[in-house]
């Protein structure tokens, strides 16, 4: 009995060790910042001359809702908001290509169908204690007509961030003046 347990333990240990060698390591360059990372952070972040984090978070929440997002999570003590919205991802060019391929006898081709867009907002009192930093990121996940994920990406278009922060500046002004 003892011999069987010892043998089973040795087999288990050998099996576990064989899989531990398969684990990949993170390449050192993956954790390095590059010029693109800094550029993205600057695009995603703005400074506002206020110390009232609650007012800034309230303005951010209102703005996200005005943009069609539903607030999924809100943690005011941490200065965090998460929102999402579902939208159609159907593209006329893909539909045309699908019809063309079907007419040629290629059968049904899956095309992009729906997408979930996510926004996350983080606020933080600047180190100088006189201003608030606001960082927003946008992501989207696209599913095709077969229910498979075809895209999962961060949105990096500068116009999205310019529009968001322009509207946020107005919202913070209105919030500060209780308008």
Secondary structure, 3 states (H helix, E strand, C coil): CHHHHHHHHHHHHHHHHHHHCCCCCCCHHHHCCCHHHHHHHHHHEEEECCCCHHHHHHHHHHHHHHCCCEEEEEECCCCEEEEEEEEECCCHHHHHHHHHHHHCCCCCCCCEEEEEEEEEEEEEECCCCCCEEEEEEEEEEEEECCCCEEEEEECCCHHHHHHHHHHHHHHHHHHHCCC
